[in-house]
């Protein structure tokens, strides 16, 4: 009698769902950060100038 024991793909499926969820969350957060940057939500430029005199 031959018995094959395979560790089923349930772990891989769970891991892929978790990874997919993380990727979707990163994409949503990235979109809102990009949208805020494009609509002028970035901090104002300080306009630092350095003058060196001899």
C-alpha distance matrix in Angstrom:
0.0 3.8 6.5 9.9 12.8 16.1 19.3 20.7 24.1 25.9 27.5 28.7 30.1 32.0 33.3 34.5 36.3 38.0 39.0 40.3 42.3 43.8 44.8 46.5 48.3 49.6 50.7 52.6 54.3 55.1 56.7 58.9 60.0 60.8 62.6 64.7 65.6 66.7 68.8 70.8 68.9 68.9 71.3 74.7 75.5 77.7 79.5 79.8 82.3 83.1 86.6 87.4 91.1 92.6
3.8 0.0 3.8 6.5 9.7 12.8 16.2 17.7 20.9 23.1 24.5 25.4 27.1 29.0 30.1 31.3 33.3 34.9 35.7 37.1 39.2 40.6 41.5 43.3 45.2 46.2 47.4 49.4 51.0 51.8 53.4 55.7 56.7 57.4 59.3 61.4 62.2 63.3 65.5 67.5 65.7 65.6 68.0 71.3 72.0 74.2 76.0 76.2 78.7 79.5 82.9 83.8 87.5 89.0
6.5 3.8 0.0 3.8 6.4 9.6 12.9 14.4 17.8 19.7 21.1 22.3 23.9 25.6 26.8 28.2 30.0 31.6 32.6 34.0 36.0 37.4 38.5 40.2 41.9 43.1 44.4 46.3 47.9 48.8 50.4 52.5 53.6 54.5 56.3 58.3 59.2 60.4 62.5 64.4 62.5 62.5 64.9 68.3 69.1 71.2 73.1 73.4 76.0 76.8 80.3 81.2 85.0 86.6
9.9 6.5 3.8 0.0 3.7 6.3 9.8 11.3 14.5 16.8 18.0 18.9 20.7 22.6 23.6 24.8 26.9 28.4 29.2 30.7 32.8 34.1 35.0 36.8 38.7 39.8 41.0 43.0 44.6 45.3 47.0 49.2 50.2 51.0 52.9 54.9 55.8 56.9 59.0 61.0 59.2 59.1 61.5 64.9 65.6 67.8 69.6 69.9 72.5 73.3 76.8 77.7 81.5 83.1
12.8 9.7 6.4 3.7 0.0 3.7 6.6 8.7 12.2 14.1 15.0 16.3 18.2 19.7 20.7 22.3 24.3 25.5 26.5 28.2 30.1 31.3 32.5 34.3 35.9 37.1 38.5 40.4 41.8 42.7 44.5 46.6 47.5 48.5 50.5 52.3 53.2 54.5 56.6 58.4 56.4 56.3 58.6 62.1 62.9 65.0 66.9 67.2 69.8 70.6 74.2 75.1 78.9 80.6
16.1 12.8 9.6 6.3 3.7 0.0 3.7 5.7 8.8 11.1 11.9 12.8 14.8 16.6 17.4 18.8 20.9 22.3 23.0 24.7 26.7 27.9 28.9 30.8 32.6 33.6 34.9 37.0 38.4 39.2 40.9 43.1 44.0 45.0 46.9 48.8 49.6 50.9 53.0 54.9 53.0 52.9 55.3 58.7 59.4 61.6 63.5 63.9 66.4 67.4 70.9 71.9 75.7 77.4
19.3 16.2 12.9 9.8 6.6 3.7 0.0 3.8 6.7 8.3 8.5 10.0 12.2 13.4 14.2 16.0 18.0 19.0 20.0 21.9 23.7 24.7 26.1 28.0 29.4 30.5 32.1 34.0 35.3 36.3 38.1 40.1 41.0 42.1 44.1 45.8 46.7 48.1 50.1 51.9 49.9 49.8 52.1 55.6 56.4 58.5 60.5 60.9 63.5 64.5 68.1 69.2 72.9 74.7
20.7 17.7 14.4 11.3 8.7 5.7 3.8 0.0 3.7 5.5 7.2 8.3 9.6 11.3 12.7 14.0 15.7 17.3 18.5 19.8 21.6 23.2 24.3 25.9 27.6 29.0 30.2 32.0 33.6 34.6 36.2 38.2 39.4 40.4 42.1 44.0 45.1 46.3 48.3 50.3 48.3 48.5 50.9 54.4 55.4 57.7 59.7 60.3 63.0 64.2 67.8 69.1 72.9 74.8
24.1 20.9 17.8 14.5 12.2 8.8 6.7 3.7 0.0 3.8 5.4 5.2 6.2 8.6 9.8 10.5 12.4 14.3 15.2 16.3 18.4 20.0 20.9 22.4 24.3 25.7 26.7 28.6 30.3 31.2 32.7 34.8 36.0 36.9 38.6 40.6 41.7 42.8 44.7 46.8 45.0 45.2 47.7 51.1 52.2 54.6 56.5 57.2 59.9 61.2 64.8 66.2 70.0 72.0
25.9 23.1 19.7 16.8 14.1 11.1 8.3 5.5 3.8 0.0 3.8 5.4 5.1 6.1 8.5 9.9 10.7 12.3 14.1 15.2 16.6 18.4 19.9 21.1 22.6 24.4 25.7 27.1 28.7 30.1 31.5 33.3 34.7 35.9 37.4 39.2 40.6 41.8 43.5 45.6 43.5 43.9 46.4 49.9 51.2 53.5 55.7 56.4 59.3 60.7 64.3 65.8 69.6 71.7
27.5 24.5 21.1 18.0 15.0 11.9 8.5 7.2 5.4 3.8 0.0 3.8 5.5 5.2 6.1 8.6 10.0 10.6 12.1 14.1 15.4 16.5 18.2 19.9 21.1 22.5 24.2 25.8 27.1 28.3 30.1 31.9 32.9 34.3 36.1 37.7 38.8 40.3 42.1 43.9 41.8 41.9 44.2 47.7 48.8 51.0 53.2 53.7 56.6 57.8 61.5 62.9 66.6 68.7
28.7 25.4 22.3 18.9 16.3 12.8 10.0 8.3 5.2 5.4 3.8 0.0 3.8 5.4 5.0 6.1 8.6 9.9 10.3 12.0 14.1 15.2 16.2 18.1 19.8 20.9 22.2 24.2 25.6 26.5 28.2 30.3 31.3 32.3 34.2 36.0 37.0 38.2 40.3 42.2 40.3 40.3 42.8 46.2 47.2 49.5 51.5 52.1 54.8 56.1 59.7 61.1 64.9 66.9
30.1 27.1 23.9 20.7 18.2 14.8 12.2 9.6 6.2 5.1 5.5 3.8 0.0 3.8 5.4 5.1 6.3 8.7 9.8 10.4 12.3 14.3 15.2 16.4 18.3 19.9 20.9 22.5 24.4 25.5 26.8 28.8 30.2 31.2 32.7 34.7 35.9 37.0 38.8 41.0 39.1 39.5 42.1 45.6 46.8 49.3 51.3 52.2 55.1 56.6 60.2 61.8 65.6 67.8
32.0 29.0 25.6 22.6 19.7 16.6 13.4 11.3 8.6 6.1 5.2 5.4 3.8 0.0 3.8 5.4 5.2 6.3 8.6 9.8 10.6 12.4 14.3 15.4 16.6 18.5 20.0 21.2 22.7 24.2 25.8 27.4 28.7 30.1 31.6 33.3 34.7 36.1 37.7 39.6 37.5 37.9 40.4 43.9 45.3 47.6 49.9 50.7 53.7 55.2 58.9 60.5 64.3 66.6
33.3 30.1 26.8 23.6 20.7 17.4 14.2 12.7 9.8 8.5 6.1 5.0 5.4 3.8 0.0 3.8 5.5 5.1 6.1 8.4 9.8 10.6 12.2 14.2 15.3 16.5 18.3 20.0 21.1 22.3 24.2 26.0 26.9 28.2 30.1 31.7 32.7 34.3 36.1 37.9 35.8 35.9 38.2 41.7 42.8 45.1 47.3 47.9 50.8 52.2 55.8 57.3 61.2 63.3
34.5 31.3 28.2 24.8 22.3 18.8 16.0 14.0 10.5 9.9 8.6 6.1 5.1 5.4 3.8 0.0 3.8 5.4 5.0 5.9 8.5 9.8 10.4 12.1 14.1 15.2 16.2 18.2 19.9 20.7 22.2 24.4 25.5 26.4 28.2 30.1 31.2 32.3 34.3 36.3 34.5 34.7 37.3 40.7 41.8 44.3 46.3 47.2 50.0 51.6 55.2 56.8 60.6 62.8
36.3 33.3 30.0 26.9 24.3 20.9 18.0 15.7 12.4 10.7 10.0 8.6 6.3 5.2 5.5 3.8 0.0 3.8 5.5 5.0 6.1 8.6 9.8 10.5 12.2 14.2 15.2 16.4 18.3 19.7 20.9 22.7 24.3 25.5 26.8 28.7 30.1 31.3 32.9 35.0 33.1 33.6 36.3 39.8 41.2 43.8 46.0 47.0 50.0 51.8 55.5 57.3 61.1 63.5
38.0 34.9 31.6 28.4 25.5 22.3 19.0 17.3 14.3 12.3 10.6 9.9 8.7 6.3 5.1 5.4 3.8 0.0 3.8 5.4 5.1 6.3 8.7 9.9 10.6 12.4 14.3 15.4 16.6 18.2 20.0 21.4 22.6 24.2 25.8 27.2 28.6 30.1 31.7 33.5 31.3 31.7 34.1 37.7 39.1 41.4 43.7 44.6 47.7 49.3 53.0 54.8 58.6 61.0
39.0 35.7 32.6 29.2 26.5 23.0 20.0 18.5 15.2 14.1 12.1 10.3 9.8 8.6 6.1 5.0 5.5 3.8 0.0 3.8 5.4 5.1 6.2 8.7 9.9 10.6 12.3 14.3 15.4 16.3 18.2 20.2 21.0 22.2 24.1 25.8 26.7 28.2 30.2 31.9 29.9 30.0 32.5 35.9 37.1 39.5 41.6 42.4 45.3 46.9 50.5 52.2 56.0 58.3
40.3 37.1 34.0 30.7 28.2 24.7 21.9 19.8 16.3 15.2 14.1 12.0 10.4 9.8 8.4 5.9 5.0 5.4 3.8 0.0 3.8 5.4 5.1 6.2 8.6 9.9 10.5 12.4 14.3 15.1 16.4 18.6 20.0 20.8 22.3 24.4 25.6 26.6 28.5 30.6 28.9 29.3 32.1 35.4 36.7 39.4 41.5 42.6 45.5 47.3 51.0 52.9 56.7 59.1
42.3 39.2 36.0 32.8 30.1 26.7 23.7 21.6 18.4 16.6 15.4 14.1 12.3 10.6 9.8 8.5 6.1 5.1 5.4 3.8 0.0 3.8 5.4 5.1 6.1 8.6 9.8 10.6 12.3 14.0 15.3 16.8 18.4 19.8 21.1 22.7 24.3 25.6 27.1 29.1 27.1 27.7 30.4 33.9 35.5 38.1 40.4 41.6 44.7 46.7 50.4 52.4 56.2 58.7
43.8 40.6 37.4 34.1 31.3 27.9 24.7 23.2 20.0 18.4 16.5 15.2 14.3 12.4 10.6 9.8 8.6 6.3 5.1 5.4 3.8 0.0 3.8 5.5 5.1 6.1 8.6 9.9 10.6 12.0 14.1 15.6 16.4 18.0 19.8 21.2 22.4 24.1 25.8 27.4 25.2 25.5 28.0 31.5 32.9 35.3 37.6 38.6 41.7 43.4 47.1 49.1 52.8 55.3
44.8 41.5 38.5 35.0 32.5 28.9 26.1 24.3 20.9 19.9 18.2 16.2 15.2 14.3 12.2 10.4 9.8 8.7 6.2 5.1 5.4 3.8 0.0 3.8 5.4 5.1 6.1 8.6 9.9 10.3 12.1 14.4 15.2 16.1 18.0 19.9 20.8 22.1 24.1 26.0 24.2 24.4 27.2 30.5 31.7 34.4 36.4 37.6 40.5 42.3 46.0 47.9 51.7 54.2
46.5 43.3 40.2 36.8 34.3 30.8 28.0 25.9 22.4 21.1 19.9 18.1 16.4 15.4 14.2 12.1 10.5 9.9 8.7 6.2 5.1 5.5 3.8 0.0 3.8 5.5 5.0 6.2 8.7 9.7 10.5 12.5 14.3 15.2 16.4 18.4 19.9 20.8 22.5 24.7 23.0 23.8 26.8 30.0 31.6 34.4 36.6 38.1 41.1 43.2 46.9 49.1 52.8 55.5
48.3 45.2 41.9 38.7 35.9 32.6 29.4 27.6 24.3 22.6 21.1 19.8 18.3 16.6 15.3 14.1 12.2 10.6 9.9 8.6 6.1 5.1 5.4 3.8 0.0 3.8 5.4 5.2 6.2 8.4 9.9 10.9 12.3 14.1 15.4 16.7 18.4 19.9 21.3 23.1 21.0 21.7 24.4 27.9 29.6 32.2 34.6 36.0 39.2 41.4 45.1 47.3 51.0 53.8
49.6 46.2 43.1 39.8 37.1 33.6 30.5 29.0 25.7 24.4 22.5 20.9 19.9 18.5 16.5 15.2 14.2 12.4 10.6 9.9 8.6 6.1 5.1 5.5 3.8 0.0 3.8 5.5 5.2 5.9 8.4 10.0 10.5 11.9 14.0 15.3 16.3 18.0 19.9 21.4 19.4 19.6 22.3 25.7 27.0 29.6 31.9 33.1 36.2 38.2 41.9 44.0 47.8 50.4
50.7 47.4 44.4 41.0 38.5 34.9 32.1 30.2 26.7 25.7 24.2 22.2 20.9 20.0 18.3 16.2 15.2 14.3 12.3 10.5 9.8 8.6 6.1 5.0 5.4 3.8 0.0 3.8 5.6 5.0 6.0 8.7 9.9 10.3 12.0 14.1 15.2 16.1 18.1 20.2 18.7 19.2 22.3 25.5 26.9 29.8 31.8 33.4 36.4 38.6 42.2 44.5 48.2 50.9
52.6 49.4 46.3 43.0 40.4 37.0 34.0 32.0 28.6 27.1 25.8 24.2 22.5 21.2 20.0 18.2 16.4 15.4 14.3 12.4 10.6 9.9 8.6 6.2 5.2 5.5 3.8 0.0 3.8 5.4 5.1 6.4 8.7 9.9 10.5 12.4 14.3 15.3 16.5 18.7 17.0 18.2 21.3 24.5 26.4 29.4 31.6 33.5 36.6 39.1 42.7 45.2 48.8 51.7
54.3 51.0 47.9 44.6 41.8 38.4 35.3 33.6 30.3 28.7 27.1 25.6 24.4 22.7 21.1 19.9 18.3 16.6 15.4 14.3 12.3 10.6 9.9 8.7 6.2 5.2 5.6 3.8 0.0 3.8 5.4 5.3 6.2 8.6 9.9 10.7 12.4 14.3 15.5 17.0 14.8 15.6 18.4 21.8 23.7 26.4 28.8 30.4 33.7 36.1 39.7 42.2 45.9 48.8
55.1 51.8 48.8 45.3 42.7 39.2 36.3 34.6 31.2 30.1 28.3 26.5 25.5 24.2 22.3 20.7 19.7 18.2 16.3 15.1 14.0 12.0 10.3 9.7 8.4 5.9 5.0 5.4 3.8 0.0 3.8 5.5 5.1 6.0 8.4 9.9 10.5 12.1 14.2 15.7 14.1 14.2 17.3 20.5 21.9 24.8 26.9 28.5 31.6 33.9 37.5 39.9 43.6 46.4
56.7 53.4 50.4 47.0 44.5 40.9 38.1 36.2 32.7 31.5 30.1 28.2 26.8 25.8 24.2 22.2 20.9 20.0 18.2 16.4 15.3 14.1 12.1 10.5 9.9 8.4 6.0 5.1 5.4 3.8 0.0 3.8 5.5 5.1 6.0 8.5 9.8 10.4 12.1 14.4 13.3 14.3 17.8 20.6 22.4 25.6 27.5 29.6 32.6 35.2 38.7 41.3 44.9 47.9
58.9 55.7 52.5 49.2 46.6 43.1 40.1 38.2 34.8 33.3 31.9 30.3 28.8 27.4 26.0 24.4 22.7 21.4 20.2 18.6 16.8 15.6 14.4 12.5 10.9 10.0 8.7 6.4 5.3 5.5 3.8 0.0 3.8 5.4 5.0 6.0 8.5 9.8 10.5 12.5 10.8 12.3 15.6 18.7 20.9 23.9 26.2 28.4 31.7 34.4 37.9 40.7 44.2 47.4
60.0 56.7 53.6 50.2 47.5 44.0 41.0 39.4 36.0 34.7 32.9 31.3 30.2 28.7 26.9 25.5 24.3 22.6 21.0 20.0 18.4 16.4 15.2 14.3 12.3 10.5 9.9 8.7 6.2 5.1 5.5 3.8 0.0 3.8 5.5 5.1 6.2 8.7 10.0 11.0 9.0 9.5 12.7 15.9 17.8 20.7 23.0 25.0 28.2 30.8 34.4 37.1 40.7 43.7
60.8 57.4 54.5 51.0 48.5 45.0 42.1 40.4 36.9 35.9 34.3 32.3 31.2 30.1 28.2 26.4 25.5 24.2 22.2 20.8 19.8 18.0 16.1 15.2 14.1 11.9 10.3 9.9 8.6 6.0 5.1 5.4 3.8 0.0 3.8 5.4 5.0 6.1 8.6 10.2 9.5 9.8 13.4 15.9 17.4 20.7 22.5 24.7 27.7 30.4 33.8 36.5 40.1 43.1
62.6 59.3 56.3 52.9 50.5 46.9 44.1 42.1 38.6 37.4 36.1 34.2 32.7 31.6 30.1 28.2 26.8 25.8 24.1 22.3 21.1 19.8 18.0 16.4 15.4 14.0 12.0 10.5 9.9 8.4 6.0 5.0 5.5 3.8 0.0 3.8 5.4 5.1 6.1 8.8 8.5 10.2 13.9 16.2 18.2 21.7 23.5 26.1 29.1 32.1 35.5 38.4 41.8 45.0
64.7 61.4 58.3 54.9 52.3 48.8 45.8 44.0 40.6 39.2 37.7 36.0 34.7 33.3 31.7 30.1 28.7 27.2 25.8 24.4 22.7 21.2 19.9 18.4 16.7 15.3 14.1 12.4 10.7 9.9 8.5 6.0 5.1 5.4 3.8 0.0 3.8 5.5 5.3 6.5 5.0 7.2 10.6 13.2 15.7 18.9 21.1 23.7 26.9 30.0 33.3 36.4 39.8 43.0
65.6 62.2 59.2 55.8 53.2 49.6 46.7 45.1 41.7 40.6 38.8 37.0 35.9 34.7 32.7 31.2 30.1 28.6 26.7 25.6 24.3 22.4 20.8 19.9 18.4 16.3 15.2 14.3 12.4 10.5 9.8 8.5 6.2 5.0 5.4 3.8 0.0 3.8 5.5 5.5 5.1 5.2 9.0 11.1 12.9 16.3 18.2 20.7 23.8 26.8 30.1 33.1 36.5 39.7
66.7 63.3 60.4 56.9 54.5 50.9 48.1 46.3 42.8 41.8 40.3 38.2 37.0 36.1 34.3 32.3 31.3 30.1 28.2 26.6 25.6 24.1 22.1 20.8 19.9 18.0 16.1 15.3 14.3 12.1 10.4 9.8 8.7 6.1 5.1 5.5 3.8 0.0 3.8 5.5 7.2 8.0 11.7 12.9 14.5 18.2 19.5 22.4 25.2 28.3 31.5 34.5 37.8 41.0
68.8 65.5 62.5 59.0 56.6 53.0 50.1 48.3 44.7 43.5 42.1 40.3 38.8 37.7 36.1 34.3 32.9 31.7 30.2 28.5 27.1 25.8 24.1 22.5 21.3 19.9 18.1 16.5 15.5 14.2 12.1 10.5 10.0 8.6 6.1 5.3 5.5 3.8 0.0 3.8 5.8 8.2 11.5 12.6 14.9 18.4 20.1 23.2 26.1 29.5 32.5 35.8 38.9 42.3
70.8 67.5 64.4 61.0 58.4 54.9 51.9 50.3 46.8 45.6 43.9 42.2 41.0 39.6 37.9 36.3 35.0 33.5 31.9 30.6 29.1 27.4 26.0 24.7 23.1 21.4 20.2 18.7 17.0 15.7 14.4 12.5 11.0 10.2 8.8 6.5 5.5 5.5 3.8 0.0 3.8 5.5 8.2 8.8 11.4 14.8 16.6 19.7 22.7 26.1 29.1 32.4 35.6 39.0
68.9 65.7 62.5 59.2 56.4 53.0 49.9 48.3 45.0 43.5 41.8 40.3 39.1 37.5 35.8 34.5 33.1 31.3 29.9 28.9 27.1 25.2 24.2 23.0 21.0 19.4 18.7 17.0 14.8 14.1 13.3 10.8 9.0 9.5 8.5 5.0 5.1 7.2 5.8 3.8 0.0 3.8 6.5 8.7 11.7 14.6 17.1 19.8 23.2 26.4 29.6 32.9 36.1 39.5
68.9 65.6 62.5 59.1 56.3 52.9 49.8 48.5 45.2 43.9 41.9 40.3 39.5 37.9 35.9 34.7 33.6 31.7 30.0 29.3 27.7 25.5 24.4 23.8 21.7 19.6 19.2 18.2 15.6 14.2 14.3 12.3 9.5 9.8 10.2 7.2 5.2 8.0 8.2 5.5 3.8 0.0 3.8 6.4 8.7 11.7 14.2 16.6 20.0 23.0 26.4 29.5 32.8 36.2
71.3 68.0 64.9 61.5 58.6 55.3 52.1 50.9 47.7 46.4 44.2 42.8 42.1 40.4 38.2 37.3 36.3 34.1 32.5 32.1 30.4 28.0 27.2 26.8 24.4 22.3 22.3 21.3 18.4 17.3 17.8 15.6 12.7 13.4 13.9 10.6 9.0 11.7 11.5 8.2 6.5 3.8 0.0 3.8 6.5 8.7 11.8 13.9 17.5 20.5 23.9 27.0 30.3 33.7
74.7 71.3 68.3 64.9 62.1 58.7 55.6 54.4 51.1 49.9 47.7 46.2 45.6 43.9 41.7 40.7 39.8 37.7 35.9 35.4 33.9 31.5 30.5 30.0 27.9 25.7 25.5 24.5 21.8 20.5 20.6 18.7 15.9 15.9 16.2 13.2 11.1 12.9 12.6 8.8 8.7 6.4 3.8 0.0 3.8 6.2 8.8 11.6 14.9 18.3 21.4 24.8 27.8 31.3
75.5 72.0 69.1 65.6 62.9 59.4 56.4 55.4 52.2 51.2 48.8 47.2 46.8 45.3 42.8 41.8 41.2 39.1 37.1 36.7 35.5 32.9 31.7 31.6 29.6 27.0 26.9 26.4 23.7 21.9 22.4 20.9 17.8 17.4 18.2 15.7 12.9 14.5 14.9 11.4 11.7 8.7 6.5 3.8 0.0 3.8 5.5 8.3 11.5 14.9 18.0 21.3 24.5 27.9
77.7 74.2 71.2 67.8 65.0 61.6 58.5 57.7 54.6 53.5 51.0 49.5 49.3 47.6 45.1 44.3 43.8 41.4 39.5 39.4 38.1 35.3 34.4 34.4 32.2 29.6 29.8 29.4 26.4 24.8 25.6 23.9 20.7 20.7 21.7 18.9 16.3 18.2 18.4 14.8 14.6 11.7 8.7 6.2 3.8 0.0 3.8 5.6 9.2 12.3 15.5 18.8 21.8 25.4
79.5 76.0 73.1 69.6 66.9 63.5 60.5 59.7 56.5 55.7 53.2 51.5 51.3 49.9 47.3 46.3 46.0 43.7 41.6 41.5 40.4 37.6 36.4 36.6 34.6 31.9 31.8 31.6 28.8 26.9 27.5 26.2 23.0 22.5 23.5 21.1 18.2 19.5 20.1 16.6 17.1 14.2 11.8 8.8 5.5 3.8 0.0 3.8 6.3 9.9 12.7 16.2 19.1 22.7
79.8 76.2 73.4 69.9 67.2 63.9 60.9 60.3 57.2 56.4 53.7 52.1 52.2 50.7 47.9 47.2 47.0 44.6 42.4 42.6 41.6 38.6 37.6 38.1 36.0 33.1 33.4 33.5 30.4 28.5 29.6 28.4 25.0 24.7 26.1 23.7 20.7 22.4 23.2 19.7 19.8 16.6 13.9 11.6 8.3 5.6 3.8 0.0 3.8 6.7 10.0 13.2 16.4 19.9
82.3 78.7 76.0 72.5 69.8 66.4 63.5 63.0 59.9 59.3 56.6 54.8 55.1 53.7 50.8 50.0 50.0 47.7 45.3 45.5 44.7 41.7 40.5 41.1 39.2 36.2 36.4 36.6 33.7 31.6 32.6 31.7 28.2 27.7 29.1 26.9 23.8 25.2 26.1 22.7 23.2 20.0 17.5 14.9 11.5 9.2 6.3 3.8 0.0 3.8 6.5 9.9 12.9 16.4
83.1 79.5 76.8 73.3 70.6 67.4 64.5 64.2 61.2 60.7 57.8 56.1 56.6 55.2 52.2 51.6 51.8 49.3 46.9 47.3 46.7 43.4 42.3 43.2 41.4 38.2 38.6 39.1 36.1 33.9 35.2 34.4 30.8 30.4 32.1 30.0 26.8 28.3 29.5 26.1 26.4 23.0 20.5 18.3 14.9 12.3 9.9 6.7 3.8 0.0 3.8 6.5 9.9 13.2
86.6 82.9 80.3 76.8 74.2 70.9 68.1 67.8 64.8 64.3 61.5 59.7 60.2 58.9 55.8 55.2 55.5 53.0 50.5 51.0 50.4 47.1 46.0 46.9 45.1 41.9 42.2 42.7 39.7 37.5 38.7 37.9 34.4 33.8 35.5 33.3 30.1 31.5 32.5 29.1 29.6 26.4 23.9 21.4 18.0 15.5 12.7 10.0 6.5 3.8 0.0 3.8 6.5 10.0
87.4 83.8 81.2 77.7 75.1 71.9 69.2 69.1 66.2 65.8 62.9 61.1 61.8 60.5 57.3 56.8 57.3 54.8 52.2 52.9 52.4 49.1 47.9 49.1 47.3 44.0 44.5 45.2 42.2 39.9 41.3 40.7 37.1 36.5 38.4 36.4 33.1 34.5 35.8 32.4 32.9 29.5 27.0 24.8 21.3 18.8 16.2 13.2 9.9 6.5 3.8 0.0 3.8 6.7
91.1 87.5 85.0 81.5 78.9 75.7 72.9 72.9 70.0 69.6 66.6 64.9 65.6 64.3 61.2 60.6 61.1 58.6 56.0 56.7 56.2 52.8 51.7 52.8 51.0 47.8 48.2 48.8 45.9 43.6 44.9 44.2 40.7 40.1 41.8 39.8 36.5 37.8 38.9 35.6 36.1 32.8 30.3 27.8 24.5 21.8 19.1 16.4 12.9 9.9 6.5 3.8 0.0 3.8
92.6 89.0 86.6 83.1 80.6 77.4 74.7 74.8 72.0 71.7 68.7 66.9 67.8 66.6 63.3 62.8 63.5 61.0 58.3 59.1 58.7 55.3 54.2 55.5 53.8 50.4 50.9 51.7 48.8 46.4 47.9 47.4 43.7 43.1 45.0 43.0 39.7 41.0 42.3 39.0 39.5 36.2 33.7 31.3 27.9 25.4 22.7 19.9 16.4 13.2 10.0 6.7 3.8 0.0
